[in-house]
Amino acid sequence: MTLTREESAPPVAGLLLAAGGGRRLGGRPKALLEHRGRTLAERAVAELAAGGCEPLHVVAGAAAAEVRRRLAGAGCTVVENPDWADGMGSSLRSGLASLAGTGASAVLVMLVDQPGIGAAAVARVVAAHRAGAGLVTASYAGRRGHPVLFARPHWAGVAASATGDRGARAYLRAHAASVTAVACDDVADPDDIDAPADLLRILG
């Protein structure tokens, strides 16, 4: 049996950042918000898998035990970040460290509070990497957004620059000339859940 190029290529890991405590939502962790019968964490893991990512790692923090319980059987590894309250940067570092021993050629990062981003956007970003890009972001109306992909040679630099709530922003800005932006306006909605009003607007 002959493998296709995609089947024989090194895997692209999916990393879901889902550690926040939902402070602006009255302490309701976003990972555990429900939409159409499943939590946002469960939905995101399924979309990462459908978009071609494997292995799948989820960084949990607030309510980590419940997030782990809800994701049991979802085919992912839950990584607990004890420093989640320090901001997204610590979760990104935890996630990258957890993937160090895998054979992934790249990691695609998705945020749990953007339920309008699904498998179609994930697949487009992964395809850009398969075509040779080492740094890839989805873009919406010309602005870079998630999901974001980093080829393995970039992981150490991303981790070193990830502080506070900035995540990989500083690293991407410093390497702007090397970033491939993939338009995803037609297949995804980048709106995030940040305040109570967003719950009704986005989740309905």
Secondary structure, DSSP 8 states (H G I E B T S, - for coil): ----HHHHS--EEEEEEE----GGGTS--GGG-EETTEEHHHHHHHHHHHTT--SEEEEE-TTHHHHHHHTTTSS-EEEE-TTGGG-HHHHHHHHHHHTTTS--SEEEEEETT-TT--HHHHHHHHHHHHTT-SEEEEEETTEEEEEEEEEGGGHHHHHHH--TT-TTHHHHHHTGGGEEEEE-TTT-------SHHHIIIII-
